[in-house]
Every structure is written in C-alpha cells, then in structure tokens.
C-alpha cells in the first residue's frame, strides 16, 4: 500500500526525515532542456565520486526546496511513498501524475 504526498510541507518533511535533499538534472531536449527531478539521500551524496564537484553529486544540481516544489508543480507531479511503518524510515518513492 502507498500514499500520495501533495503539499510542499508533506514532501519536505518526508524527505528531510530521511536525510533527503532536493536535486535535479537538466538534459538537452531539442531546443530546450528537460528537468529531471530527484531527491538525493545522505549515502548517495557521500558516494557520489571524487570527480564530481561538491554541489553536483552524480551530475545533479542541488536546489532549494522552493525551486524544486515549483518544478514539481510545473510538471504536474506528486510523490508516491510507502505507508508508514512504525520504526522504519523507508526512502523509496516515485513521481506520479497529480
């Protein structure tokens, strides 16, 4: 079973409770770029590789929550996460249409 997080506060609280930070990558797509949203977690940041700059783990740009949420709304997406399990902080999620 899963639940949908729609509000900025819900999404931010869920991610930050798990050490998550907002990030995105911009990929060229024709005459403009396509933004791919991500939430990166502490372990991913630590293992991002020595060749990456500190603010671009794995080629991603760390961004402010306000920018990230605005882009989430622009793409008409929400976050689907697993149900709450007592004592477990599962960080699995997926983006689904709003």
N, C-alpha and C positions, 0 to 999 in steps of 0.2 A: 504494500500500500504506500502511497505517496501523498504529498500535499504540495500545494502551489503557494509560492511567496510572490505577492504582487506589489507591496508597498516598499518604498526605499528603506524604511526603518526595519521591516521584517528581513529583507535581503541582507542589509548591512549587519544586523545583529547576528543572523545565522552565520555569515561568513567570518566575521570577526571573532565569534566564539570558537571558531576552528582555526584561527590564525590566518584567515584568508584576506587577500588584498585584491582590489580591482585592477585589471590589466586588459590590454587589447593589442592586437597587431593589425597593421594596415597593409593590405595586399592589393597590388595593382589589379584593376578590373576594367579593361577598356580605357576610356578617357578619364576615369576617376578611380578612387581606391575603395575597397570593401573593408569595413572594420569587423574583425572577429573578436568577440568578447570572451574573456576568460576570468576566472578567479584563481589566483595562484596561492598556494599554501606554503607555510614555512619550509617544509622539507624540499619542495620544488625550488624555492629561492636559494637554499643552501647548496643544492646540487646542480645549479644552473651552468656550471662550467667556467673555467678560468678565462676563456677567450671572450666571454660576454662582458659588456660594461655593466656596472652595478645597477643602473636603472633600466636595463634591458635584459632581464633574465630569459634565456632561451629565445631572444629576439622579440620579446614582448615589451610594450611600454607600460610601466606602472602609471596609473592615472588616479585622479581624485574621484571619490565616490560620486560627487555631483555630476561630473562629466560622464562617468560610467553609467549611472542611472538614466541620464538624459539619452544616451545612445541606446540603452536597453529599450526605453520607451519609443525612440525613433524607429527601431527595428521591430516594434510591436511584439516584444518577447516578455516572458515571465520566467521565474526559476521554479523548477520542479525538484523537490528534495524528498528523501525518505521520511517516513513517520518518525516521530520522536521515540527513542528507545532509552529508557532510564539508564543512566550511567555510560552512555555511548555518544560520542561526537563524530558521527559519520559525515564525511565531507563529499559524498557522492551527490552530484546534481546534474541537471541538464536544462538547457534552454528550450522552452516550448512556446508556441504562438499564444499571444494574450487572448 
